[in-house]
Amino acid sequence: MVTEFDLENLSSGRFANRAAGSAGPARRYDGYVLRRVAGTVRRYGMFVPGSRVGVAVSGGADSVCLLHLLKELAPEWDLHLTVLHLNHLLRGEESDGDERFVCELASVSGLPFESTRVDVAGLVARSGGNLEQAARGARREFFLDLLRRGVLDRIALGHTRSDQAETVLFRFLRGAGMAGLAGMRPVTPAGLIRPLLEVTRAEVLEYLTAEGLRWREDASNLDLAFARNRIRHVLLPELVRNWNPALIETLAGMAAVAADEERYWAMEVERLAQGRLVERGGAVIVPADWLAGLPRAVARRVVRHAVAKAKGDLRGIDAPHIEQILELTRSLEGSGRTQAPGVDVIRSFDWLRLAPLAEVRPGRDYEIPVTAPARVNLPAGGVLSLELTEKYEETRSAASGSIVYNRGGFELDRARIPGSLSVRNWRPGDQYRPAGHTRDIKIKLLFQTARIPLWERRIWPILTCEGVIVWAASFGPAAEYAATESSPVILKVRKLEF
């Protein structure tokens, strides 16, 4: 059923707050709901004075209530409201009717209106996936784009306490960990806010009825083909009737406790991760033995932190994915691979690498002519520095046992290098005689001895003179080109990380 909004009530002033002492049921719900929402706004610092706030309005009861209440609260914070609507084009004329309805609501309210249309069904047909998830993703991208471009400071969403309970139950059934059970945040780092999160759906409906306000019903919200609808209309009511009449409050309360836990742990994990999680080339590198040595509860949170850094979010990441990644750190073989939604995880020697699945990897081979002194930007990240000096400085060689993952240096005798130089990546079969050694060694063997992870090898910088290797990162100069105390001009080579 589609119920049209009573625009006459709006234009006659019923959108305004009722005066204290008014007769009828509106007095109770008007005061209670408005005070509750105002308290939520203050508690979580949702606005600063003068904020430009987008109000996401689908036309349904929750979003209409949200718009009504924020219009009432706007003078207190000097809010500048804009009504936002996304037409998913999923229900033909009904979807277009929703858009017209919200546009008219904005007009009667004297507020600017911004909408967009997304063919969600077409997106799913082209790229696959879940229709619900695609619709949520389209809305989220619409909102975040407005925030990223600085058009708005905050975007208010109409999620209620009932939505929070359904979300927690849904995530629990999917096997979410503590972070998932924290549910929806009142305020997100991106700028999304949920002022109705402490008001139930029943209270929203009572309030709208008392105010004489109407809304539109989306028939798809009754379709039990969607998992969330089955939870809302079948599972949760059954649990409330037969197990816990206060289950909505119980679930929402658990979400609040879990959210407090997560806020503490977020700070603690950030502290633990400093100096341990290294971001390089779009990926995150973690010492596997350090991760394996952490208490299991801490390790899970560090892995979630690393995944979030690698893929940009934690959407689709559940507890079983975290456990699979942790198992790699306990592998006695020191190697392995697993994947979770949107992230690829590789274990090699002492390191774990997490990278987005859509990562653009550098070209397999590169070769760049170079004339010292110079600083060369390497295609895979980092800089190769070549510096000329007349003063010899003693340097520990590879033979002294100073091979350390991702460190490089050592000096060359410039006079012994007659031709032009080039820097290129390592290639299978490369070998040379490092200073301090008596024979040629395959660089692949040096990689294994130094426990260089697989993902670093292909991009490993090698300095050549007319095709002959004169220096390799971490392993130093070739013996025949190494500087000595009598070398008149020294070529210092360093690989720098940024």
matplotlib code that plots the C-alpha trace (Angstrom):
import matplotlib.pyplot as plt

x = [0.0, 1.2, 0.1, 0.5, 1.8, -0.7, 0.8, -2.1, -1.0, 2.5, 1.5, -0.9, 1.9, 1.6, 5.2, 6.1, 6.6, 3.5, 3.2, 3.6, 0.3, -1.5, -4.2, -4.2, -1.7, 0.8, 1.9, 3.5, 5.3, 6.3, 8.1, 9.6, 10.9, 12.2, 14.0, 15.5, 16.8, 18.2, 20.0, 21.5, 22.7, 24.4, 25.8, 27.7, 28.5, 26.8, 26.7, 28.7, 27.0, 26.4, 26.7, 25.5, 23.5, 22.0, 18.9, 18.6, 14.8, 13.4, 9.8, 9.4, 8.3, 11.8, 13.2, 10.1, 10.3, 14.0, 13.4, 10.6, 12.7, 15.9, 13.8, 12.6, 16.2, 17.9, 17.6, 19.5, 22.6, 21.9, 21.7, 21.4, 19.4, 19.3, 16.9, 18.6, 17.0, 18.3, 15.9, 17.0, 14.7, 13.7, 9.9, 9.0, 6.3, 6.4, 10.0, 9.3, 6.4, 8.7, 11.0, 8.2, 6.9, 10.2, 10.8, 7.4, 8.1, 11.4, 9.5, 6.8, 9.5, 11.4, 14.5, 16.8, 16.5, 19.1, 18.5, 20.1, 19.0, 21.0, 19.9, 20.7, 19.2, 21.4, 24.5, 23.8, 23.1, 26.4, 28.7, 26.7, 26.2, 23.3, 20.5, 20.3, 24.0, 24.1, 21.3, 23.1, 26.3, 24.7, 23.2, 26.5, 28.5, 25.9, 26.3, 30.0, 30.6, 28.7, 30.9, 34.1, 33.4, 32.7, 29.1, 27.9, 29.4, 27.2, 24.6, 21.8, 20.4, 17.1, 18.2, 16.4, 17.0, 14.9, 17.2, 20.2, 18.7, 18.0, 21.6, 23.1, 21.0, 21.8, 25.5, 25.4, 23.8, 26.5, 29.2, 30.4, 33.0, 32.7, 33.3, 30.3, 28.1, 28.8, 26.3, 25.9, 27.8, 26.0, 28.7, 31.1, 34.5, 33.2, 30.5, 27.4, 25.2, 22.2, 20.1, 17.2, 19.5, 17.9, 14.3, 12.4, 10.4, 7.2, 7.9, 8.5, 5.2, 3.4, 5.0, 4.1, 0.5, 0.2, 1.6, -0.8, 2.1, 2.0, 4.6, 5.0, 5.3, 7.8, 6.2, 9.6, 10.1, 7.5, 9.3, 10.5, 13.0, 15.3, 17.1, 16.7, 12.9, 12.8, 14.6, 12.3, 9.0, 9.5, 12.5, 12.7, 9.0, 9.1, 12.1, 10.3, 7.1, 8.7, 12.1, 12.6, 10.0, 12.8, 15.0, 15.2, 16.5, 18.8, 20.4, 20.7, 22.2, 24.7, 25.6, 26.3, 28.5, 30.4, 30.9, 32.5, 34.8, 35.7, 36.5, 39.0, 40.5, 40.9, 43.2, 45.1, 45.5, 46.7, 49.4, 50.4, 50.6, 52.9, 56.2, 54.8, 52.4, 54.1, 52.2, 54.1, 52.9, 49.2, 49.8, 50.3, 53.2, 53.1, 55.8, 54.2, 56.0, 55.1, 51.4, 51.5, 53.0, 50.2, 47.3, 44.6, 42.1, 44.6, 45.9, 42.3, 42.0, 45.4, 44.4, 41.1, 43.1, 45.5, 42.7, 41.0, 44.2, 44.8, 41.3, 39.9, 37.1, 35.9, 32.7, 32.2, 34.9, 33.6, 35.2, 36.1, 38.1, 40.1, 40.8, 42.0, 44.5, 45.7, 46.3, 48.9, 51.0, 51.1, 52.2, 55.5, 56.2, 56.5, 54.5, 50.8, 48.0, 44.4, 41.8, 38.9, 36.4, 38.4, 41.8, 44.6, 46.9, 50.3, 52.7, 56.4, 59.1, 58.7, 56.2, 52.5, 51.3, 47.7, 46.8, 43.5, 42.4, 42.1, 45.7, 47.5, 50.8, 53.9, 55.2, 57.2, 60.4, 61.9, 65.3, 66.2, 69.4, 71.0, 74.0, 75.4, 74.7, 71.0, 67.8, 65.7, 62.0, 61.6, 58.4, 57.4, 58.0, 61.0, 63.9, 67.4, 70.0, 73.4, 75.8, 79.5, 82.0, 85.8, 85.9, 85.8, 83.6, 83.9, 80.8, 79.7, 79.5, 77.1, 79.9, 79.8, 76.3, 74.5, 71.9, 68.6, 65.3, 64.7, 67.9, 70.5, 73.7, 77.5, 80.0, 81.4, 84.7, 83.5, 86.8, 86.3, 83.0, 83.9, 80.5, 77.0, 74.8, 71.2, 68.9, 66.6, 64.6, 65.9, 65.3, 65.5, 69.0, 70.7, 74.0, 77.1, 80.0, 79.2, 82.1, 83.6, 82.7, 84.9, 82.5, 79.3, 76.1, 72.6, 70.6, 67.7, 69.8, 70.7, 66.9, 66.4, 69.2, 68.1, 64.4, 63.2, 59.5, 58.3, 56.4, 59.6, 61.8, 60.5, 60.8, 64.2, 66.6, 69.8, 72.4, 74.2, 77.1, 76.5, 74.7, 77.0, 75.7, 77.7, 75.3, 72.2, 70.0, 70.8, 73.6, 76.0, 78.6, 80.1, 83.6, 85.4, 83.7, 83.7, 85.3, 88.5, 90.3, 92.4, 89.4, 89.6, 85.9, 83.2, 79.7, 77.3, 74.2, 71.1, 67.6, 65.3, 61.8, 59.1]
y = [0.0, 3.5, 6.2, 9.8, 12.5, 15.0, 18.2, 20.3, 19.6, 20.6, 23.9, 24.7, 24.5, 21.0, 20.5, 22.9, 21.7, 21.6, 24.0, 22.6, 21.7, 20.7, 18.2, 14.8, 12.0, 14.2, 15.8, 12.6, 11.5, 14.9, 15.8, 12.3, 11.6, 15.1, 15.2, 11.7, 12.7, 16.0, 14.0, 11.6, 14.5, 16.1, 12.9, 12.0, 15.6, 15.1, 18.7, 21.9, 25.2, 26.1, 22.5, 21.8, 18.6, 16.4, 14.4, 11.1, 10.8, 7.7, 8.7, 6.0, 6.5, 6.7, 9.2, 11.4, 11.4, 12.2, 15.2, 16.5, 16.3, 17.8, 20.7, 21.3, 21.0, 23.1, 26.5, 25.2, 24.4, 26.8, 23.8, 24.2, 21.2, 19.7, 16.8, 13.9, 11.2, 8.3, 6.6, 3.0, 2.5, -0.9, -0.5, 1.4, 4.1, 3.5, 4.5, 7.6, 8.4, 8.2, 10.7, 13.1, 12.7, 13.6, 16.5, 17.9, 17.3, 19.3, 22.1, 22.4, 22.4, 25.2, 23.1, 22.5, 19.1, 16.9, 13.6, 11.1, 8.0, 4.7, 1.6, -0.8, -3.9, -3.1, -2.9, -6.3, -7.8, -6.5, -7.3, -9.8, -9.6, -9.1, -6.6, -5.4, -4.8, -3.1, -0.7, 0.1, 0.6, 3.0, 5.1, 5.1, 6.2, 9.0, 10.3, 9.9, 11.7, 14.8, 14.6, 14.2, 17.1, 19.3, 20.0, 18.9, 18.4, 15.6, 13.3, 12.1, 8.6, 7.4, 4.2, 3.5, 1.4, -1.4, -1.3, -1.6, -4.7, -6.3, -5.5, -7.1, -10.2, -10.4, -10.1, -12.6, -15.2, -14.6, -15.2, -11.7, -10.9, -8.3, -5.4, -6.6, -6.9, -3.2, -2.6, 0.8, 3.7, 6.9, 8.9, 7.5, 8.9, 9.7, 12.0, 9.8, 10.3, 8.4, 10.7, 8.2, 5.4, 5.6, 5.7, 2.5, 2.0, 1.8, 5.2, 6.7, 5.5, 6.7, 10.1, 10.4, 9.4, 11.9, 14.6, 13.8, 13.2, 10.5, 8.6, 6.1, 2.4, 0.4, -2.9, -4.5, -4.1, -6.9, -9.2, -12.2, -13.1, -10.6, -11.8, -8.6, -8.7, -12.3, -11.2, -8.1, -9.8, -13.4, -14.3, -11.2, -11.2, -14.9, -14.4, -11.5, -13.5, -16.8, -15.9, -12.3, -9.5, -7.0, -8.5, -5.3, -3.4, -6.3, -6.4, -2.6, -2.5, -5.1, -3.1, -0.1, -2.1, -3.6, -0.2, 1.1, -2.0, -1.3, 2.4, 1.3, -1.4, 0.8, 3.1, 0.1, -1.6, 1.6, 1.8, -1.8, -1.5, 1.5, 0.4, -3.1, -2.6, -1.1, 0.3, -0.2, 0.0, -0.2, -3.3, -3.8, -5.8, -7.4, -9.6, -13.0, -14.2, -11.0, -11.5, -15.2, -14.3, -12.0, -13.2, -14.5, -11.8, -9.1, -10.7, -10.9, -7.1, -6.4, -8.5, -6.6, -3.3, -4.5, -5.7, -2.3, -0.5, -2.8, -2.8, 0.5, -1.0, -4.2, -4.8, -8.6, -9.5, -11.9, -13.8, -16.9, -14.8, -13.4, -16.9, -18.0, -15.2, -15.9, -19.6, -18.4, -16.9, -20.2, -22.2, -24.1, -24.0, -20.2, -19.8, -19.9, -17.9, -17.1, -14.6, -12.8, -10.5, -7.8, -8.7, -11.2, -12.4, -14.1, -15.5, -15.6, -16.4, -14.0, -11.7, -11.4, -9.2, -8.0, -6.3, -5.4, -7.9, -5.1, -4.0, -2.8, -4.5, -2.8, -4.0, -7.1, -5.7, -2.2, -0.7, 3.0, 4.6, 6.7, 9.1, 9.7, 11.8, 11.1, 10.1, 7.6, 7.0, 3.3, 2.1, -0.1, 2.5, 4.0, 5.9, 4.8, 7.4, 7.6, 10.0, 10.8, 11.6, 11.6, 10.4, 6.7, 5.7, 2.2, 0.1, -3.3, -5.6, -8.5, -10.8, -9.3, -10.6, -7.3, -8.5, -7.1, -7.2, -4.1, -2.3, -1.5, 0.5, 0.1, 1.9, 1.4, 2.6, 4.9, 4.6, 0.9, 1.4, 2.5, 2.4, 3.8, 2.7, 1.4, 0.4, -2.5, -5.1, -8.6, -11.3, -15.1, -16.3, -13.1, -13.9, -12.0, -12.1, -9.9, -8.2, -10.6, -13.8, -15.9, -17.0, -16.0, -16.5, -16.6, -13.7, -16.1, -17.9, -14.6, -13.9, -17.2, -16.7, -13.2, -14.4, -11.8, -12.3, -13.5, -10.2, -8.1, -10.1, -9.2, -5.5, -5.8, -3.1, -4.1, -1.6, -2.6, -1.3, -2.2, -5.4, -6.4, -6.4, -4.0, -3.7, -5.2, -3.8, -5.3, -7.4, -4.7, -4.1, -6.7, -7.6, -6.3, -2.9, -2.4, 0.7, 0.5, 3.0, 4.0, 4.6, 8.2, 8.7, 6.8, 6.1, 5.6, 3.7, 3.6, 2.4, 4.8, 4.0, 6.6]
z = [0.0, -0.8, 1.5, 0.4, 2.7, 4.1, 2.5, 3.9, 7.4, 6.5, 4.9, 7.8, 10.3, 11.7, 10.7, 13.5, 17.1, 19.2, 22.0, 25.6, 27.1, 23.9, 24.3, 22.7, 22.3, 20.3, 23.5, 24.9, 21.7, 20.5, 23.7, 24.3, 20.8, 20.3, 23.7, 23.0, 19.6, 20.9, 23.7, 21.2, 19.1, 22.0, 23.5, 20.3, 19.2, 15.8, 14.9, 15.3, 14.9, 11.3, 10.0, 6.5, 6.9, 4.3, 5.4, 3.6, 2.9, 1.1, 1.8, 4.4, 8.0, 9.6, 7.2, 7.2, 11.0, 10.8, 8.6, 10.8, 13.9, 12.4, 11.1, 14.7, 16.1, 13.3, 15.1, 18.2, 16.1, 13.2, 10.8, 7.1, 5.9, 2.4, 1.5, -0.3, -2.2, -4.3, -6.8, -7.2, -10.2, -8.8, -8.6, -11.7, -11.1, -7.4, -7.3, -9.3, -7.0, -4.0, -5.7, -6.5, -2.9, -1.3, -3.7, -2.7, 0.9, 0.6, -1.3, 1.4, 4.1, 2.3, 2.0, -1.0, -2.6, -4.3, -5.9, -8.2, -10.1, -10.1, -12.1, -9.3, -11.1, -14.1, -12.0, -10.5, -13.9, -15.2, -12.3, -10.2, -6.4, -4.1, -4.9, -1.3, -1.0, -4.4, -3.3, 0.0, -1.9, -4.3, -1.5, 0.4, -2.6, -3.3, 0.3, 0.6, -2.7, -1.3, 1.8, -0.1, -2.3, 0.7, -0.4, 3.1, 6.5, 7.8, 6.3, 8.6, 8.2, 9.6, 11.3, 14.5, 17.6, 16.0, 13.0, 15.3, 17.0, 13.6, 12.4, 15.5, 15.2, 11.4, 12.0, 14.9, 12.6, 10.0, 12.5, 13.1, 15.9, 18.6, 16.1, 14.0, 17.1, 17.8, 15.1, 13.4, 14.7, 15.8, 14.0, 11.4, 10.6, 7.1, 8.5, 8.5, 11.6, 13.0, 15.3, 15.6, 17.0, 20.5, 19.2, 18.3, 15.1, 17.1, 18.7, 15.2, 14.0, 17.1, 16.7, 13.1, 13.8, 16.6, 14.4, 11.6, 9.2, 6.5, 4.6, 1.8, 2.3, 0.1, -0.7, -1.1, 2.7, 3.1, 0.6, 2.6, -0.1, 1.5, 4.6, 6.6, 6.0, 7.3, 10.4, 10.8, 10.2, 11.2, 13.3, 15.6, 16.4, 17.2, 19.6, 21.3, 21.7, 23.0, 24.4, 25.5, 25.3, 25.7, 23.0, 21.0, 24.0, 24.8, 21.3, 21.0, 24.5, 23.6, 20.5, 22.8, 25.1, 22.2, 20.6, 23.8, 23.8, 20.2, 20.8, 23.5, 21.4, 18.4, 20.4, 21.8, 18.5, 16.9, 19.6, 19.2, 15.4, 15.3, 13.7, 13.1, 10.3, 7.3, 4.3, 1.1, -2.5, -1.6, 0.6, 4.4, 5.6, 9.1, 10.9, 11.1, 14.2, 16.1, 15.2, 16.1, 19.5, 20.5, 22.7, 20.3, 21.2, 20.5, 17.3, 15.9, 16.3, 14.8, 11.7, 11.4, 11.6, 8.9, 6.6, 7.0, 6.0, 3.0, 1.5, 2.9, 4.9, 6.6, 4.5, 4.0, 6.5, 9.2, 12.0, 9.9, 7.5, 10.4, 11.7, 8.3, 8.2, 11.7, 10.7, 8.1, 10.9, 12.7, 9.6, 10.2, 6.5, 6.5, 3.4, 2.3, 0.9, 1.6, 0.4, 2.1, 0.4, -1.3, 0.1, -0.8, 2.0, 1.4, 3.9, 2.9, 5.4, 8.4, 6.7, 6.0, 3.1, 2.8, -0.4, -2.2, -4.8, -7.4, -6.7, -9.8, -9.8, -11.3, -14.7, -14.5, -15.9, -15.9, -16.8, -16.3, -17.5, -14.7, -14.4, -10.9, -8.9, -9.1, -7.3, -9.3, -8.5, -8.8, -10.5, -7.6, -5.0, -3.2, -4.5, -5.5, -4.4, -6.1, -4.5, -5.4, -2.7, -2.4, 1.2, 1.9, 4.7, 6.1, 5.4, 6.6, 3.7, 3.0, 4.2, 7.6, 8.2, 7.9, 5.4, 6.6, 4.8, 2.8, 3.7, 1.1, 0.8, 0.4, -1.7, -5.2, -6.7, -9.4, -11.3, -11.7, -13.5, -17.0, -18.8, -18.3, -15.5, -15.4, -12.6, -13.3, -11.4, -10.5, -13.1, -12.8, -13.3, -12.1, -10.3, -9.2, -6.7, -3.7, -1.9, 0.6, -1.4, -3.6, -6.2, -8.0, -6.1, -7.6, -6.2, -5.7, -3.2, -1.5, -1.3, 0.5, 2.9, 3.8, 3.9, 1.4, 0.8, -2.6, -3.4, -3.0, -5.3, -8.8, -8.0, -6.3, -7.7, -9.4, -10.6, -13.8, -16.0, -19.6, -18.6, -15.8, -12.2, -10.0, -7.0, -5.6, -2.9, 0.6, -0.8, -1.8, -4.5, -6.7, -5.4, -8.5, -8.2, -4.4, -3.0, -0.9, 1.3, -1.7, -4.0, -5.2, -5.9, -4.1, -5.5, -2.6, -3.5, -1.2, -1.6, 0.3, 1.4, 1.8]

ax = plt.figure().add_subplot(projection="3d")
ax.plot(x, y, z, "-o")
ax.set_aspect("equal")
plt.show()
